[in-house]
Amino acid sequence: METVNAAVAVGAAEAAKVQPGEVALEIGFGAGLALETAARLQPEATIIGVEMSEDMLAECSARLQRATALDTSKIALKMGDVASPGGLPLADESVNVIYHANCIYFWDPLDVALAECLRVLKPGGRMVTGSRAAQISQTLKLATPQGEGPFRHMQLDAMMAAMEKAGFANVHVEYVEAKKLPQSFTLIHSARPKE
C-alpha cells in the first residue's frame, strides 16, 4: 500500500514547506514515509506524528530506528484520533503546519476532525491535505454518495466546503502529476486565519 500511496504522501510532506524552528504535525502517518521525508527535508523542525493504529505506530518507530543519517531527536510519535474532541494529544495553537495524506476519507465525523486541526494550529498556520480521492473512486468503483461506504469523504469540493465551514481560509486545490508513479493526486491547501 505504501508504494501505491508514496507519491501523494511525499507530495504532502514536500508541500507543507516546513521551515526551521517550526512544529509540523502529520496526522495518520502510517508506515512513516512522509514523516521521514519531512524530517529529512527540514532537520531543524520538530515533527510530530499522530496515528490511531498501534500497528502503524510500531512500524513507523521501526522505520525511524533503521533510518540512516536522520536525527530522530526532534521526532515524536503519539497515539490519537483526530475525529474525537481533544483527540489530538497536543496543546491549543501549538503547531505551525499540519499535513496528511489519504486519511481524510475516513475522518468521521469530519467536522469534529477539522475542528481538532484548527484547535492545534497556530493563527496563520497552514494545512496540506493530500488526496487520491478521484482515482480511488474510479479504480475501486467506490463512488458512493457522500458519507456512505468505507471511504466516507471522496468528493474534493465537499472536502473543501467542509474546511471552509469549519473556519479554514484560503482553501484551494493543486493538481499534481506523480513523479514516479503514473497516478496523479491533489493537494488541498488551507490555513487558519491569523485572527
C-alpha positions as CSV (number, residue, x, y, z in Angstrom):
1,M,0.0,0.0,0.0
2,E,2.9,2.4,0.7
3,T,4.1,2.0,-2.8
4,V,0.7,2.9,-4.3
5,N,0.4,5.9,-2.0
6,A,4.1,7.0,-1.9
7,A,3.7,9.9,-4.4
8,V,0.8,11.6,-2.5
9,A,2.4,11.0,0.9
10,V,5.8,12.5,-0.1
11,G,3.9,15.2,-2.1
12,A,2.0,16.3,1.0
13,A,5.2,16.4,3.1
14,E,7.0,18.4,0.5
15,A,4.1,20.8,0.0
16,A,4.0,21.5,3.8
17,K,7.2,23.5,3.3
18,V,8.2,23.1,6.9
19,Q,10.6,25.9,8.0
20,P,13.5,25.8,10.5
21,G,12.1,26.0,14.1
22,E,8.6,25.2,13.1
23,V,6.4,22.4,14.6
24,A,4.9,20.2,12.0
25,L,2.2,17.6,12.6
26,E,1.4,14.6,10.4
27,I,-1.9,13.0,11.0
28,G,-2.2,9.3,10.1
29,F,1.4,8.7,9.3
30,G,1.0,5.0,8.6
31,A,4.4,3.4,8.0
32,G,6.2,6.7,8.2
33,L,7.3,7.5,4.7
34,A,6.0,11.1,4.7
35,L,7.1,11.7,8.3
36,E,10.7,10.6,7.4
37,T,10.6,12.8,4.3
38,A,9.6,15.9,6.3
39,A,12.3,15.2,8.9
40,R,14.9,14.9,6.2
41,L,13.7,18.0,4.3
42,Q,13.8,20.2,7.4
43,P,16.1,18.7,10.2
44,E,15.7,22.0,12.2
45,A,12.0,21.5,12.7
46,T,10.1,19.4,15.2
47,I,8.0,16.7,13.5
48,I,5.1,15.2,15.4
49,G,3.1,12.2,14.1
50,V,-0.3,11.2,15.4
51,E,-1.7,7.9,14.5
52,M,-4.7,5.9,15.7
53,S,-3.2,2.4,14.8
54,E,-0.8,0.9,17.3
55,D,0.5,-1.4,14.5
56,M,1.3,1.6,12.3
57,L,3.0,3.4,15.2
58,A,5.2,0.3,15.8
59,E,6.0,0.1,12.1
60,C,6.9,3.7,11.9
61,S,9.1,3.5,15.0
62,A,11.0,0.6,13.5
63,R,11.4,2.5,10.2
64,L,12.9,5.5,12.1
65,Q,15.2,3.2,14.0
66,R,16.5,1.8,10.7
67,A,16.9,5.2,9.1
68,T,20.4,6.3,8.5
69,A,21.7,9.9,8.8
70,L,18.4,11.0,10.4
71,D,18.3,12.9,13.7
72,T,15.3,11.4,15.4
73,S,15.6,13.6,18.5
74,K,13.1,16.1,17.0
75,I,10.5,13.5,16.0
76,A,7.7,12.4,18.3
77,L,5.1,9.7,17.6
78,K,1.8,9.8,19.5
79,M,-1.4,7.8,19.6
80,G,-4.6,9.8,18.9
81,D,-7.8,10.1,17.0
82,V,-8.3,13.4,15.1
83,A,-12.1,12.7,14.8
84,S,-12.6,12.8,18.6
85,P,-12.9,16.1,20.5
86,G,-9.5,16.6,22.1
87,G,-8.2,13.5,20.2
88,L,-5.0,15.2,19.1
89,P,-2.7,14.9,22.1
90,L,-1.4,18.5,21.6
91,A,-2.0,21.8,23.2
92,D,-4.1,24.5,21.5
93,E,-2.3,26.6,19.0
94,S,0.9,24.6,19.2
95,V,1.5,23.6,15.6
96,N,2.7,25.7,12.6
97,V,1.7,23.2,9.9
98,I,-0.4,20.1,9.5
99,Y,-0.1,17.7,6.6
100,H,-1.8,14.4,5.9
101,A,-2.3,12.0,3.0
102,N,-5.0,9.6,2.2
103,C,-6.7,9.7,5.6
104,I,-9.3,12.4,5.4
105,Y,-11.6,9.9,3.7
106,F,-12.0,8.1,7.0
107,W,-12.4,11.0,9.4
108,D,-15.9,10.7,10.9
109,P,-17.3,13.0,11.9
110,L,-15.4,15.2,9.5
111,D,-16.5,18.5,11.3
112,V,-15.0,17.3,14.6
113,A,-11.7,16.3,12.9
114,L,-11.4,19.7,11.2
115,A,-12.2,21.5,14.5
116,E,-9.4,19.5,16.1
117,C,-7.0,20.5,13.3
118,L,-8.0,24.2,13.8
119,R,-7.6,23.9,17.6
120,V,-3.9,22.8,17.4
121,L,-2.9,25.1,14.5
122,K,-1.4,28.5,15.4
123,P,-3.2,31.5,14.0
124,G,-1.9,31.8,10.4
125,G,-0.9,28.1,10.5
126,R,-1.4,26.1,7.3
127,M,-2.7,22.6,6.4
128,V,-2.0,20.4,3.4
129,T,-4.4,17.6,2.6
130,G,-3.0,15.0,0.1
131,S,-5.7,13.0,-1.7
132,R,-6.2,10.4,-4.4
133,A,-10.0,10.5,-3.9
134,A,-10.9,10.8,-7.5
135,Q,-8.5,8.0,-8.5
136,I,-9.7,5.7,-5.7
137,S,-13.3,6.2,-6.6
138,Q,-12.7,5.3,-10.2
139,T,-10.3,2.4,-9.5
140,L,-12.3,0.7,-6.7
141,K,-15.7,1.8,-8.0
142,L,-16.4,3.3,-4.6
143,A,-18.1,6.4,-5.9
144,T,-20.9,6.1,-3.4
145,P,-23.0,9.0,-2.2
146,Q,-21.2,11.3,0.2
147,G,-20.9,9.7,3.7
148,E,-21.6,6.1,2.6
149,G,-19.3,3.2,2.2
150,P,-15.8,2.6,3.7
151,F,-14.4,5.8,2.2
152,R,-16.7,8.5,3.7
153,H,-15.4,11.7,2.1
154,M,-14.5,11.3,-1.5
155,Q,-15.5,14.5,-3.3
156,L,-12.9,17.2,-3.4
157,D,-15.4,20.1,-3.5
158,A,-17.2,18.6,-0.4
159,M,-13.9,18.3,1.4
160,M,-13.1,21.9,0.6
161,A,-16.6,23.1,1.6
162,A,-16.3,21.3,4.9
163,M,-12.9,23.0,5.5
164,E,-14.4,26.5,4.8
165,K,-17.4,25.7,7.0
166,A,-15.0,24.7,9.8
167,G,-13.3,28.0,9.6
168,F,-10.3,27.4,7.3
169,A,-9.3,30.2,4.9
170,N,-7.6,30.3,1.5
171,V,-8.9,26.8,0.7
172,H,-7.7,25.8,-2.8
173,V,-6.7,22.7,-4.7
174,E,-3.5,21.9,-6.5
175,Y,-3.4,19.1,-9.1
176,V,-0.1,17.2,-9.2
177,E,1.2,14.7,-11.7
178,A,3.1,12.0,-9.8
179,K,6.9,12.0,-10.5
180,K,7.5,8.2,-10.2
181,L,4.0,6.6,-10.4
182,P,1.5,7.0,-13.2
183,Q,-1.0,8.4,-10.8
184,S,-2.0,12.0,-10.3
185,F,-3.2,13.4,-7.0
186,T,-4.4,16.5,-5.4
187,L,-3.3,18.7,-2.6
188,I,-5.8,20.9,-0.8
189,H,-4.1,23.9,0.8
190,S,-5.8,25.7,3.6
191,A,-4.9,27.9,6.6
192,R,-6.2,29.0,10.0
193,P,-7.0,32.7,9.8
194,K,-4.4,35.0,11.5
195,E,-7.2,36.5,13.6
